[in-house]
Amino acid sequence: MIRKLDLDALQQHLAGTPLQEWSADLPGQIDAKLAIGHGDLQRWHNAVEALPALSVEQLELVKNFSFNGPCDEPTRAQLKSALQGLIPWRKGPFHLFDVHVDTEWRSDWKWQRVAPYLDLTGKRVLDVGCGNGYYMWRMLGAGAASVVGIDPNWLFLCQFLAMKNYLPDQPVWHLPLGFEELPAKLQGFDTVFSMGILYHRRSPIDHLFDLKDCLVKGGELVLETLVVEGDAQQVLLPEDRYQQMRNVWFLPSVPALELWLRRAGFTDVQCVDVSTTSVAEQRSTEWMRYQSLPEFLDPADHSRTIEGLPAPMRAVITARKP
């Protein structure tokens, strides 16, 4: 699997940048993580190894994530079977060789809301909590020079490697690391994304400072998180669960979130989108058979969660490190 992570290519790409020293330490750090591993890691890795050898002749990363090339029906069945070995698929969708991986989230809808406000051309990008890497591929499609994603979930890593298996030369890397495992004050990325992470942090202001420390001077943060209605002093702290999730802490209003960012030292703070999550955007599918948003909302009132709290509404904020 280390071979598939392609750390040599990442180190070559980061040579001569502020991230060179960090990249030199990555093989040892990843080896230590692999030594701990996960009980299902071998099974997931076997699914990646079972992918048939196919050649990509058409690649689309701008309008969606899809690639295609010659593939007969028996091979397509083998491909689908291998990909199903990596269920549940949460972020996507993916279209490869006419296999449609219909993920829990219509992440392409969120990307369509975010993309018009981005300028990633030639940028070195970090995606914090990147999941299976869906957005990283779309960032490449938006012109990024390279994308590094971090997420400690081993299944998500294997789902990313399933795609990277067919696109080995694309400058995108998924590292099985938590945000807290990055060195302090990296200051090496032009753009940092944190999408769907802030509300899982017990110390959201610290998270904002840490994100800023990953950016070069003048770099941009793209932050997406759950929000509530209200003024600059309005923040929701769930008593116990939110949408059945125990690890949800602070849901600020948009004005409160903008204030947090300014207090963390960001400038040019702008809210570019606020959207209510619909049951069409997040739902169970053949590729994610567990409960999803329809089961987490009050069946009689979709404006409330099953706990009686405001239904999920998400904001996208951009801000700059001065």
N, C-alpha and C positions, 0 to 999 in steps of 0.2 A: 504493500500500500504506500510505503514511503516513495517508491518509484513513481507511483501515480500522482503523488502530491507535487512532484516536479520541483523540489526546493532548489535544485541547481539553477533552473531557469529563473526562479524568483530572485535568487541571489544575484544572478547576472543582471537582471532587470534593475535591481536596486543598487547596484554598484555605483559609487560616486554620489549617492544621495544621502540625506540625513538618516536614512533607514538602513544603510549598509551594515553598521555594527549590529543592529537588531537582527537582521536577516542571517548574519553569520552564526548567531546563537540558536537559530530555529531548529536545526536538525537534532541537537541534543534535547531541546525542550519537547519536541514532538515525540522523540524516542521515549522519553520519560512518561509522556501521556499514554503512548501505546502500550507501555509495560503494565499500566493499570487497566487500560482497555475497557471493555464492556462485555457482558455475557453473550450478547447477540452479535457482536462485531464480526465474528468469523462468518456467521450466516449471511449477514449483509454484504460482507466482502465477497463471499461466494456468489451472490447474486450479480455483483458487478463483474466478476470474472466470467459469469455465464453469458454475458452479452455477446451476441454474434459479431463477427468482423464485418463491418460495412463501411462504405466510403461516402462521405458527405460531398455532394455536388452542388446543392443549393442551401444556403444559410440565410436566415432572416432573423435579425435581432432588433430591428427598428420598430416594425409594426406589431410583432409578437415574437415568441420564441419558437422557431421551427427550423428543422433541417431535413433534407431529403436526399435520396440517391437511389440507385438500383437496389431492390429488395423484393424477393419473391415471397409468396404467402407462408411457406414453412418457416422461412427465416424471420418473417414478421411475427409469427406466432411465438418463436423462440425469444425474440426481443421483448414482446409483451409479457411473457412468462417471467423473464429475468427482472423486468421492471416491477412486476407485481410482487416479487420477492422483497421489495423495498417499501411496501405499504406499511404505514399510512403516508400518503403524499399530501402535504398541507399547502405549500405555496406553489403557484404555477398559473396557468396550465403550460404543459410542454407538448409539442407536436414533433415527433421524430419518426421518419420513415413511415408516415401515415398511421402511427400509433398515437392516439390522443390520450395523454395522461390528464384526466379531468380531476384536478386537485380540489381540496376543500375550499380554498380561497380563490376567487377570481382576482389574483394579484395584478393581472394586466389592467384591471379597472383602476386600481390605486396608482399604478404607474402612469396611466393616462392623465390622472389628476395632477401628478407631481411633475412629469417630464416637461411641460411647457415652461416651467420656471427655472429650468436647469441649464447651465452651460458647462458641460463636462469635457469639451473638446480639449484633448491633450492632457487631461488632468490625471493625477495619481490619486486613486480613490480608496477609502477604507469604508467597508460596510460592517458595522458593529451589530452582532446578532443576526448574521446574514441568512440563517435558516439553511435551506438547501441550495441557495445561491441564485434563485430565479432573478432577483433584482440585479445581481452582479452582471448577468448576461445582458440585461436590458441597459445597464450602464455602459457596457462596451458598445452596444448598439447606438447609444447617445453620444459616442465619440471619445469615451475615456481612453487614455493611453494604457492604463492598467487598473485592475481592481483586485484588492485583497479583502477577503471576508473572514471574519472570525465568528465561530459558534462552537461551543463544546459538545454539541449533540452529535454522536457518532452516526446515527441514521442519516441525519441531514448531510453529513460529510459524504456518505456513500451515495446518496442521491445526486449530489453534485458530481462525484467521480463518474457516475453513470453517463452524465452529459459530457464531462471533460474527456471521457474515453473516446468520444467521436470528434472532439475539437481540441486535440492536445496542444496545438500551437497558439491557441488564444491566450492573451496575457491576463488570465484571471486565476486566482488561487484561493482556495478555501482552507483555512487553518483551524484545527479542532481546539481552539483556545477560548477561554472566557476573557471578557474585557479586562478583568482584574489581573490577568496574566500578561498583559502588555507592559513593557517598561514605562516608567513615568516620563512624561515630557518628551514623547517621540518627536513631535513637531516636524513631521515629514510628509503629511498628506495635504493635497490641495483641497480636497472635498472629503468630508466625513458624513456618512449617513447613520442615523440612529432611528430605525423605524420599528415601532411596536416594542420598545424596550423600556422607556422611561417609567411607565406605570408599574413595572416589575421591580423597580429600584426602591429600596427603603430610604435611600438618601438621594433624592433626585437632583438636588443642587450640586452635590459632589459629582454626580454623573455628568452634569453639564460642564463643570470645570475639567473633568477628565477628558471629555470630548474635545474641549478647546485645546488641551495640551497635545492632542494628536495632530493638530493643524499647523501648517506653516503660517507665518504672518500674512494676513490678508486672505487666508483660506476660508472656505464656506462650510457651514454646518447645515445639513438638511435633517430636520427633526420631525418625526411623525409619532403622535401619541393620542391616547384617549383623553377627551376633554369633556367638560360639562358647561352648561350655561352659567353666566354670572359675571360679576365685576372682578377687579384685580385682586380682591381679597377672598374670592370664592374658590375653595378646594374641597373635593369630596374624598374622604378617607373611609372606605368600606369597613363596617364593623367586623365582618368575617370574610365572606366570599363576594366576588363580583363575577357574574356569568359563570358561576360554579368554580371560578379560579380562586385559590387561596392566596396566590402570590401577586395580588393587585394592591397597590398601596395608595399613591396619590394621583387623583384625576383633577387637574386644575382647570379653571376657565381659561379661555384664550388670553384675556388680558393678564391673568395671573402668570401664565406660562411665559408671555412676553416679558413680564417683569422679572421673572426668574432668570431669563436669558440675559437681560441687561445687568442684573446684579452679578451674574457670573462673568461679566466683562465683554459680552458680545455687543456688536453694533449692527446697524442696518437690519434690525429685527422686523420681519414681515410675516404675517399669516397669509399664505397663498391659497389655502383651501380648507374648508370645513365640510365634512360629509357624514351623514348618518349611515352606518353599516346596515345593509339590507340582507334579508334571508336569501336573496339571489346571489349576493357577493360572497357569503360564507355559509356553506351547507355540506351535508354528508353526500358522498358520491361512491361510485364503485371503487375508487382509489383511496377513500378515507371513510370507512364505514362506521366510525364512532359518532357519538352525539356532537352536534355542532350548534350554530347560532339559533336555529328554530327551537331547539330544546332548552336554550338558555334564556329565552324571553318568556314573559308572562303570556300564556296562550290566549288570554282574553284581551291583552293590551300590549301590543308590540312596542309601545313607547317606554315600557319598563322591563327591566330584567326580571328573572324568576325570583330574585330577592327583593323586588320592589324598588330598585334603584333606576336612575335614568338609563335608557338603552344606549348602546355604544355609539358614540359620535367621535370622529377622529379629525384632528387638525394637522396640517402640514405647515411648519414654520421654517423659514430660512433665516440665517444670521451669519455674521462675519466676525472673524477674529481680527481685531485691529492690529 
